[in-house]
């Protein structure tokens, strides 16, 4: 979308109140807020496994006991166990 920077159409002059109002009306500010709430950060694989391992604790323990894996592989295995 295009934003109108000011009512006078003066080059290199931005009216912050006017721009914020246009962003709010277009739903851009709400989209940014929802995005930040839903996906605040990315987890490291190890942190993900530590946080969600409880969902498939027995199966994951069996996998770890027989085959030592990297954090990424454990994360993938956990997701497969949860999806079943």
N, C-alpha and C positions, 0 to 999 in steps of 0.2 A: 504494500500500500504506500501511497505517497502521503506525506505530511505537509501541511501548509505551515511554514515556519513563523510567519507573522501576518497580520492583517494588512500591513503597508506594502508588502512584497519587497522589502529592502533586502539586498543581498548581504549575506554573512551576519544577519541579525536573527536570533532565535528567541522566541517568547516561550520560556520553559513551561509556563502554566498552560498555554495554548497547546503545546505539543503533548504534555501529560494528559490533557483532556481528550485529545484525539486518540492517543494510545489506549486510554481507558475505554472510550466509546467503541473502538475497533476490537476490543477484547484481548489486546496484546498483553496488557498488564496482568489480566486474570490467567492467561495461558502461561505466563512466566511463573506466576505464583503457584499454580497447580503443578507445573513441572518441578519446581523446587521442593514442594512438599512431597511429591510422589517419588522422586529420585534424587535425594539430597547428595548422594555420593556413591562411588563404586566401592564394593568390598574387595579386599584382597582375597584370593582363593582360600587361604588358610583361615581368615576371619569368617568367611562364609561357612566353611566346614564346621568351625567351632560353634557358630551360632545355630546352624540348622541340623547338625548331626543327630540331634535328639529325635528327629522325625524318622530316621532309619538306623537307629543305633545298633541293633543286632546285625543287620546285613553289612553295615559299614565296618563293624568290628571284625567280622569274618574276612572281609576283603583286606583290611589292614594287617591281620594276623598272617595271612598266607603270602601276600605280595606287598612289600613296602612300595608306596607310590608317592609321587610328587603331590603337592597341594592341589595343583590343577587337575590331576587325574582323580584325586579323592573327591574333588568338587563335582566333576563329571559323573563319577560313580554315585555320589549322593543324589544328584538330580535324576539319574536313571532309577535308583531305588524308590525315590519319592513318586516318580511318574507311574510306577507299576501299580 
